């Protein structure tokens, strides 16, 4: 059995968000989770999803990321 050091898609996304936002990997994970959670809440609330809901989810996620 051959071992691989290839990153998963999720790890690649986390690294890309971390690189583009200059956040560390843990904060990038938190940001992604906040955004995805907000998209899910918007979808549950409205029954479907479109760009306006995604933008609203982005704003909600950004608000959650503000320092306390």
C-alpha positions as a printed Julia matrix, in Angstrom:
68×3 Matrix{Float64}:
   0.0    0.0    0.0
   1.4    3.34  -1.06
   1.17   6.35   1.27
   0.32   9.7   -0.27
   0.95  13.22   0.98
  -1.67  14.71  -1.3
  -3.98  17.2    0.42
  -7.72  16.7    0.51
  -9.98  19.15  -1.29
 -11.02  20.58   2.08
  -7.42  21.14   3.14
  -6.71  22.87  -0.17
  -9.7   25.18   0.29
  -8.67  26.0    3.86
  -5.12  26.77   2.72
  -6.36  28.95  -0.15
  -8.66  30.94   2.16
  -5.82  31.3    4.67
  -3.44  32.52   1.96
  -5.9   34.95   0.38
  -7.13  36.44   3.66
  -3.82  36.29   5.52
  -5.53  34.37   8.33
  -3.99  31.39  10.06
  -5.47  27.99   9.18
  -7.66  27.79  12.32
  -9.22  31.19  11.66
  -9.7   30.27   8.0
 -11.56  27.09   9.1
 -13.76  29.16  11.41
 -14.51  31.63   8.62
 -15.47  28.82   6.22
 -17.67  27.16   8.85
 -19.39  30.48   9.59
 -20.08  31.08   5.91
 -21.34  27.56   5.23
 -23.5   27.64   8.35
 -25.0   30.98   7.31
 -25.75  29.65   3.8
 -27.52  26.65   5.35
 -29.56  28.91   7.65
 -30.55  31.14   4.71
 -31.56  28.08   2.68
 -33.63  26.66   5.53
 -35.31  30.01   6.1
 -36.26  30.6    2.45
 -36.53  27.05   1.11
 -34.13  27.69  -1.76
 -30.9   29.56  -2.42
 -29.86  32.28  -4.81
 -27.1   34.86  -5.01
 -28.82  37.32  -2.66
 -28.96  34.65   0.05
 -25.29  33.8   -0.46
 -24.37  37.49  -0.16
 -26.49  37.7    2.99
 -24.72  34.63   4.36
 -21.35  36.22   3.58
 -22.35  39.35   5.51
 -23.57  37.22   8.42
 -20.33  35.21   8.46
 -18.27  38.41   8.34
 -20.22  39.79  11.29
 -19.52  36.62  13.28
 -15.8   36.99  12.59
 -15.54  40.45  14.22
 -13.22  40.47  17.22
 -14.93  40.53  20.6
